[in-house]
């Protein structure tokens, strides 16, 4: 239960779509198959997405960016948020940031 609470707490920093997925499963208790049916995805893709999100929120990098990003320059904050909070690849982040 403490793990679920930690995941939900850290989800506050996630992008809206990822946060909604965490809330549907960890707050509302909906199984992945129900979330999949609601979102038009396969249950497997929902479970994989959840696994990636949960693993990312457990990292020291995620915690550091969530705690300290407000102190950083706008560019550094945006890049760190893309990489460590949203989970974008370096390539996707570079394409987004130019």
Number of C-alpha atoms within 10 A of each C-alpha: 7 7 10 14 12 13 20 19 11 19 21 15 19 21 14 12 10 16 17 15 21 25 17 15 17 16 13 9 10 15 14 21 16 16 18 18 12 9 12 10 14 14 17 12 13 21 16 12 15 17 11 12 21 19 12 17 24 14 12 11 15 22 17 13 19 20 11 10 16 10 10 12 9 11 10 12 17 15 18 22 21 21 20 21 25 21 19 16 12 12 10 13 18 13 9 11 11 6
